[in-house]
């Protein structure tokens, strides 16, 4: 069944079964490997992408439910890795094994889009993704760093239409 989507700002049509999870459409059909399979039951967050700007766990969403919608993956966040959250992650060496980090970054970007200067409680409430390496303190520090960078006039965190976001 042909289903139209906009992925990372590019309109596309996929011909897949309507019940196929969005995760597998992204990874196996569109070859966007940054979004990871973790648990398959929408609990761990490794598969987090933005759907119309909101973070969602793509393993639990049938592609038919997102027909016509805008999806941003980690690949669409920034063509150069220059998004403030990506830069903060790199500067603080957040990743250990790195498997969950794309989902962590996508969740952090969504948080900073709604809370420009989040408290620790805001970060803890938003960041429910699982990190099997336990880099939670570095994740929190990187979110704070990205928020400070955006407040200081760096590339805006999640501003529509700029290269730092991928969502137009």
BELMOZI-V934892 format. One record per residue. PSI is psi as a letter, one per 30 degrees, with the letter a starting at -180 (* if undefined). NEAR is the number of other C-alpha atoms within 10 Angstrom. Layout:
((PSI,NEAR) (PSI,NEAR))
This chain:
((k,10) (k,13) (k,17) (k,18) (l,20) (j,19) (k,23) (h,21) (f,16) (k,14) (k,13) (l,14) (k,15) (k,17) (j,11) (l,15) (k,14) (f,17) (f,11) (k,15) (k,20) (e,24) (e,25) (f,21) (e,20) (e,22) (e,15) (f,11) (e,13) (f,13) (h,11) (j,18) (f,15) (e,20) (k,28) (l,23) (k,22) (d,16) (f,13) (g,16) (g,13) (h,18) (e,15) (f,19) (f,31) (f,29) (g,32) (k,30) (l,33) (k,25) (j,19) (h,15) (f,18) (k,17) (k,21) (l,20) (j,26) (f,29) (f,27) (g,17) (j,17) (k,18) (e,24) (f,19) (f,13) (g,18) (k,16) (f,14) (l,13) (k,20) (k,27) (k,25) (l,25) (e,26) (f,17) (f,23) (e,26) (k,19) (f,13) (g,11) (g,16) (g,15) (k,24) (e,26) (e,28) (e,25) (e,16) (e,23) (e,23) (e,13) (e,11) (g,13) (h,13) (e,20) (k,20) (d,13) (f,11) (f,13) (e,18) (f,25) (e,28) (e,23) (e,29) (e,26) (e,25) (e,26) (e,26) (e,23) (e,27) (e,18) (e,23) (f,23) (e,17) (f,12) (j,13) (f,16) (i,19) (k,17) (l,12) (e,13) (e,9) (e,13) (e,21) (e,12) (e,10) (e,15) (i,19) (g,13) (k,21) (k,18) (j,21) (f,13) (f,12) (h,11) (g,17) (e,18) (e,10) (e,16) (e,25) (e,19) (e,17) (e,25) (e,26) (e,21) (e,20) (e,27) (e,24) (e,15) (e,18) (e,19) (f,14) (g,10) (g,9) (l,13) (k,18) (k,22) (j,26) (g,24) (k,14) (k,13) (f,11) (l,16) (f,20) (f,23) (e,26) (f,24) (j,26) (*,15))
